[in-house]
Amino acid sequence: MSCSPLFAALLLLSTIVSFCSGDGYDTPFGCSSTTITDDDRSSALDSMNNIRQDVANGRGLDVNLQALPAAKNMYKLLWSCSLEDQAETLAKQCSSSAPSVQSGQGYNYVLGSSNLEAQVYQWTTQIEYNKLANPSDGSAAVKEYSNIIQAKTTQVGCAQATCSGNMAIMCIFNQPNVVAGTQIYEQGTACTASTDCTTYADATCEDGLCVLPVPVSTETTAAGATGTATTVSAPTTTATGPTTNANPRPELNQWCPANGDMLDRIRTIALDAHNYRRSRLALGLVPKNNGNLLPAASNMRKLRYDCDLEKTAAEQAKQCQGRELNPTSQGGTQQNGNWMPVTASVPYRTEAMRESVKTWWRQVKLVNGIGMAVTFKTHHLQSSIRWFTRMAWATTERLGCGVIKCGYNFSTICLYQPGGNIVGSVVYVKGTSCNCPAGYTCSVSEQLCVANN
């Protein structure tokens, strides 16, 4: 059959579109689903691959803050639009239990209050609180983390759906779930050359991860077909001042449009990482350095993001001093600061924010802390436990952060109001979680107290 030159050109164009916009390791992914954006896909994929890269290179830490054994033949995950489509279909069922996936696939699923980016981050923190056995002992406490780092997995696709005020998050992997007896990864040396990648053919090596070529689909699609992306609405923020967007890409800066130095993705990480840990503390699930769990908290507030605090934090971060400006202050506005180098596992400000929050919080497991009476004492002002208590102070309600790249380092500052670290005061009231004072409503899924105004 013959065809006109015009028809042939259109056919070629449609094929090229399919070649250029299929599955991949980075934007544009070319997926048709509109429940998440390419920014969402990139953030989730980067989080998973950064964790895999850390494990492969022996930089992953276990529950005791000891290095996990390095891994050989750890493959970089590729985003699969077809897996995303399956995940979207299942997420929209809004099931209270995990939906069934196809044979040969694994999944991470939750019905809760977090969006995709925040939930992936929470899955990657399971290792901070639970022991990981390899081969797996089938522990449900690290099931999602284990699926994320399973070495033979090469593709993932995720989706989210709104379900009567909750969010259903579904990620599907192209390897079965890790179960008891599964070897999560083979211990060894991370790849340095393509010849080290032997599980699958045609892989190259990139920073310790084996990278497969992007699959090329020749299925023709209608040229010019597009979708309309939607995003999850931002949480309540407080701000004053002009509303003109100071960022040249306003769509990335909706929470605090007058502040051009930060992005919503970084703000989301900062806020969710803080509230996730405060929720764990409220539930009595945070261990001290001796392994004993701190008591549950009855009055733990859910933090709100404050744009004015962010503006100040960003200005302080720009000083590139890499430290707290007033470490022994009490009350008022409290500040946590962190200075860390740009590395393969921390290449962007998003990761610098994540790692800074981890650094501040993990002091509760590293140093002598606040004791079971949860009282802040004079000597705590000179201890790094003060970083943890700033994050954990129950009556703190507002958070604002800034992270700036200073040469080959990141400077991260977070500010807290009303601040804690008041000598002689309790960090929180011990008791049944979510016994909220007047003017607050309990967030049942988090066991945090949410201000009514």
Stockholm file with secondary structure:
# STOCKHOLM 1.0

chainA/1-453         MSCSPLFAALLLLSTIVSFCSGDGYDTPFGCSSTTITDDDRSSALDSMNNIRQDVANGRGLDVNLQALPAAKNMYKLLWSCSLEDQAETLAKQCSSSAPSVQSGQGYNYVLGSSNLEAQVYQWTTQIEYNKLANPSDGSAAVKEYSNIIQAKTTQVGCAQATCSGNMAIMCIFNQPNVVAGTQIYEQGTACTASTDCTTYADATCEDGLCVLPVPVSTETTAAGATGTATTVSAPTTTATGPTTNANPRPELNQWCPANGDMLDRIRTIALDAHNYRRSRLALGLVPKNNGNLLPAASNMRKLRYDCDLEKTAAEQAKQCQGRELNPTSQGGTQQNGNWMPVTASVPYRTEAMRESVKTWWRQVKLVNGIGMAVTFKTHHLQSSIRWFTRMAWATTERLGCGVIKCGYNFSTICLYQPGGNIVGSVVYVKGTSCNCPAGYTCSVSEQLCVANN
#=GR chainA/1-453 SS CCCCHHHHHHHHHHHHHHHHTSSBSSSCCCCCCCSSCHHHHHHHHHHHHHHHHHHHTTCCBCTTSCBCCCEESCBCCEECHHHHHHHHHHHTTCCSSCCCCCTTCEEEEEEESCCHHHHHHHHHTGGGTSCCCSSCCCCGGGHHHHHHHCTTCCEEEEEEEEETTEEEEEEEESSCCCCTTCCCCEESCCCSSGGGCCSSTTCEEETTEEECCCCCCCCCCCTTCCCCCCCCCCCCEECCSCCSCCSSSGGGCCSSTTCCSCCHHHHHHHHHHHHHHHHHHHTTCCBCTTSCBCCCBSSCBCCEEEHHHHHHHHHHHTTCCCSCSSTTCCSSSEEEEEEEECCSSSCSHHHHHHHHHHHHHTHHHHSCCSTTTTBCCGGGGGSTHHHHHHHHCTTCCEEEEEEEEETTEEEEEEEEESCCCCTTSBSSCBSSTTCCCTTEEEETTTTEEEECC
#=GC SS_cons         CCCCHHHHHHHHHHHHHHHHTSSBSSSCCCCCCCSSCHHHHHHHHHHHHHHHHHHHTTCCBCTTSCBCCCEESCBCCEECHHHHHHHHHHHTTCCSSCCCCCTTCEEEEEEESCCHHHHHHHHHTGGGTSCCCSSCCCCGGGHHHHHHHCTTCCEEEEEEEEETTEEEEEEEESSCCCCTTCCCCEESCCCSSGGGCCSSTTCEEETTEEECCCCCCCCCCCTTCCCCCCCCCCCCEECCSCCSCCSSSGGGCCSSTTCCSCCHHHHHHHHHHHHHHHHHHHTTCCBCTTSCBCCCBSSCBCCEEEHHHHHHHHHHHTTCCCSCSSTTCCSSSEEEEEEEECCSSSCSHHHHHHHHHHHHHTHHHHSCCSTTTTBCCGGGGGSTHHHHHHHHCTTCCEEEEEEEEETTEEEEEEEEESCCCCTTSBSSCBSSTTCCCTTEEEETTTTEEEECC
//
